[in-house]
Amino acid sequence: MSQRCEICGNQEARFVCGRCGRRVCLQDFRQERWLCATCEPSTRTEAPQFGSAFPMGLSWIIFASFALVFIGMVVMMIASFTQGQGPTSGEAVILIGPIPIILGSGPESNWLILLAAAITAIALAAFLLTRRKMHS
């Protein structure tokens, strides 16, 4: 024995509203929100309008990171042409998940390693703050 829709009373009820528990037919059921036609308008909110694929905070961070990498490459090229040959120093930061691996060599590697660690900590903090704001 099938039950009738509690809203229209005409068709067979195949769904149950996730909010009020009414048994409803396909015509009076909103599958994308799992609500009946009566409950759906009361929970409707305006969908956020984004101009890009990312929220503004994340787009700005991505742009800033690429700009900083580009500026760093330009400064390194200029320095290599003007400084000439001499002892060189270098460092690298490799992030595997949340674990940083910091490498360095040369006479100036100590402060370069500290600088790399500080920049990594600032970038990680900015990422976590942006993520917290997005999920709030």
Order of alpha helices (4+ residues) and beta strands (2+ residues): beta-beta-beta-beta-alpha-alpha-beta-beta-alpha
